[in-house]
Amino acid sequence: RKIANERLRHFNAFYGFRIGMVRIGNQKSRWGSCSRNGNINFNCRILFLSPEERDYVIVHELCHLAELNHGSRFWLLVSGTLPNHKEVRASLRKKVL
């Protein structure tokens, strides 16, 4: 929880989004999720990812606060803080939950 909250604050200094509740769970098939209400959920297993992969998951969910889809505007937001997001995403996709 501490790492997730610290990194959310770090990246949100750039974005300035309103973040609702942050929850940590043990989901079976997702690294994270974001609700329409601004609540963000993270899988507790992000702790075992590399810092770069963990930051990707955090920024990915943070950007869903502005774009609840994976359209071009969403990826433009992600690239604002993670210009190498495509490579990190590819690395993360090889990981098993």
ABEGO torsion letter per residue (X at the ends): XAAAAAAAAAAAAAAGBBBBBBBBBBBAABABBBBAAGBBBBBAAAAABBAAAAAAAAAAAAAAAABABABAAAAAAAAAABAAAAAAAAAAAABBX
